[in-house]
């Protein structure tokens, strides 16, 4: 797409000569004779670069510059000024102008300065995107697992990443990592230096989702006080990730189909076609084929989306990956919480592997985070797991003390009596502490003391007698 330039000068001949010269250089050029007209153009559809005369009939050039930078900070501005106004031009550069061109314009110098300004803008954008990529390193290596299912997913995704334009449909239950896979495809691919924009199609009403995706013109609806670019425009050259696309309304499905077929769309309330070059990655936890058969999803859009379909298996179908994922999250949260990396006990590992994980990897991550908060002994035990995973898990104290049942069996009343006796002995007859050791209330302990004939001991440190 050719860079778009806006020439702002009240002299018709200068505007015409600049338009002709720049158009020959391969640029898309428009012009305005007034400051207000230039600002209106920026509000409607910001250009890549503005050539701005400091002397305009309606507004001061510096005033126009300030408003341009408020409306669209990334637009490059070149100031055109007479030699006598060089001081003002320098002031304009302090306000954000890239450079200034003295009048009369040297067209050879003009071509070089415009090219340099555009290259500087592109470089700044790339640095920003690379910085974001460094902060969010989404790569296939983050897809933890050695199971055949997940390795097949990664193999297909790597091939897709090398293709710039292929549309991808990612299927899988909630929590399987569809968003992580979409980001890995983007950041491992040829579009990695361009924007990655994502949106959940279930998160907002239809009209708001339409505005977020395609943008809107000023006055398109009651609250549309300014023109706004949508995700497809902002993601130019990059990727748009549509999460839970199966919940998209029929009207928006039609607009999305046009983007995929014609690579163009119109903002809400707009009449101008906007051409875009983006890769679309869609994800769903629904069976889209069934939705097509029921009429809830467009058949033509379905076939457009499923150029390549990747299905991420649920965690219960790749149980061999659960210990790897658990240790991965243990490492992550030990760094996050600045704690020593705990050992995963064999019994806790067994419980994690046998659990069905309806929330998949997201649920496992949350469970490990919870366990890391509770763990304080250097080992993750069943007692640190939530009850739905370890409903009968014992306390850490019981884990450390193993009771071996004799082959001849036991009389439970005798076992209970012995526990009460030992608790009283350990606490030197202190009723409150003994009850706490046994997980009983004071009254429950007093009942057992009387029942087992242990009431001839006197409670110390409180002077109370165990006899009722």
Rosetta blueprint (number, residue, H / E / L):
1 X L
2 X L
3 X L
4 X E
5 X E
6 X E
7 X E
8 X E
9 X L
10 X L
11 X L
12 X H
13 X H
14 X H
15 X H
16 X H
17 X H
18 X H
19 X H
20 X H
21 X H
22 X H
23 X H
24 X H
25 X L
26 X L
27 X L
28 X E
29 X E
30 X E
31 X E
32 X E
33 X L
34 X L
35 X H
36 X H
37 X H
38 X H
39 X H
40 X H
41 X H
42 X H
43 X H
44 X H
45 X H
46 X L
47 X L
48 X L
49 X E
50 X E
51 X E
52 X E
53 X E
54 X L
55 X E
56 X L
57 X L
58 X L
59 X L
60 X E
61 X H
62 X H
63 X H
64 X H
65 X H
66 X H
67 X H
68 X H
69 X H
70 X H
71 X H
72 X L
73 X L
74 X L
75 X L
76 X E
77 X E
78 X E
79 X E
80 X E
81 X E
82 X E
83 X H
84 X H
85 X H
86 X H
87 X H
88 X H
89 X H
90 X H
91 X H
92 X H
93 X H
94 X H
95 X L
96 X L
97 X L
98 X L
99 X E
100 X E
101 X E
102 X E
103 X E
104 X L
105 X L
106 X L
107 X H
108 X H
109 X H
110 X H
111 X H
112 X H
113 X H
114 X H
115 X H
116 X H
117 X H
118 X H
119 X H
120 X H
121 X H
122 X H
123 X H
124 X H
125 X H
126 X H
127 X H
128 X H
129 X H
130 X H
131 X H
132 X H
133 X H
134 X H
135 X H
136 X L
137 X L
138 X L
139 X L
140 X H
141 X H
142 X H
143 X L
144 X L
145 X L
146 X L
147 X L
148 X H
149 X H
150 X H
151 X H
152 X H
153 X H
154 X H
155 X H
156 X H
157 X H
158 X H
159 X H
160 X H
161 X H
162 X L
163 X L
164 X L
165 X L
166 X L
167 X L
168 X E
169 X E
170 X E
171 X E
172 X L
173 X L
174 X L
175 X L
176 X L
177 X L
178 X H
179 X H
180 X H
181 X H
182 X H
183 X H
184 X H
185 X H
186 X H
187 X H
188 X L
189 X L
190 X L
191 X L
192 X L
193 X L
194 X L
195 X L
196 X E
197 X E
198 X E
199 X E
200 X E
201 X L
202 X L
203 X L
204 X L
205 X L
206 X H
207 X H
208 X H
209 X H
210 X H
211 X H
212 X H
213 X H
214 X H
215 X L
216 X E
217 X L
218 X L
219 X L
220 X L
221 X L
222 X L
223 X L
224 X L
225 X L
226 X L
227 X L
228 X E
229 X L
230 X L
231 X H
232 X H
233 X H
234 X H
235 X L
236 X L
237 X L
238 X L
239 X E
240 X E
241 X E
242 X E
243 X E
244 X L
245 X H
246 X H
247 X H
248 X L
249 X L
250 X H
251 X H
252 X H
253 X H
254 X H
255 X H
256 X H
257 X H
258 X H
259 X H
260 X H
261 X H
262 X H
263 X L
264 X E
265 X E
266 X L
267 X L
268 X E
269 X L
270 X L
271 X L
272 X L
273 X L
274 X E
275 X E
276 X L
277 X L
278 X L
279 X E
280 X E
281 X E
282 X E
283 X E
284 X E
285 X L
286 X L
287 X L
288 X H
289 X H
290 X H
291 X H
292 X H
293 X H
294 X H
295 X L
296 X L
297 X L
298 X L
299 X H
300 X H
301 X H
302 X H
303 X H
304 X H
305 X H
306 X L
307 X L
308 X E
309 X E
310 X E
311 X E
312 X L
313 X L
314 X L
315 X H
316 X H
317 X H
318 X L
319 X H
320 X H
321 X H
322 X H
323 X H
324 X H
325 X H
326 X H
327 X H
328 X H
329 X H
330 X H
331 X H
332 X H
333 X H
334 X H
335 X H
336 X H
337 X L
338 X L
339 X L
340 X L
341 X L
342 X L
343 X E
344 X E
345 X L
346 X H
347 X H
348 X H
349 X H
350 X H
351 X H
352 X H
353 X H
354 X H
355 X L
356 X L
357 X L
358 X L
359 X L
360 X H
361 X H
362 X H
363 X H
364 X H
365 X H
366 X H
367 X H
368 X H
369 X H
370 X H
371 X H
372 X H
373 X H
374 X H
375 X L
376 X L
377 X L
378 X L
379 X E
380 X E
381 X L
382 X H
383 X H
384 X H
385 X L
386 X L
387 X L
388 X L
389 X L
390 X L
391 X L
392 X L
393 X L
394 X L
395 X L
396 X H
397 X H
398 X H
399 X H
400 X H
401 X L
402 X L
403 X L
404 X L
405 X L
406 X L
407 X L
408 X L
409 X L
410 X L
411 X L
412 X H
413 X H
414 X H
415 X H
416 X H
417 X H
418 X H
419 X H
420 X H
421 X H
422 X H
423 X H
424 X H
425 X H
426 X H
427 X L
428 X L
429 X L
430 X L
431 X H
432 X H
433 X H
434 X H
435 X H
436 X H
437 X H
438 X H
439 X L
440 X L
441 X L
442 X H
443 X H
444 X H
445 X H
446 X H
447 X H
448 X H
449 X H
450 X H
451 X H
452 X L
453 X L
454 X L
455 X L
456 X L
457 X L
458 X E
459 X L
460 X L
461 X L
462 X L
463 X L
464 X L
465 X E
466 X L
467 X L
468 X L
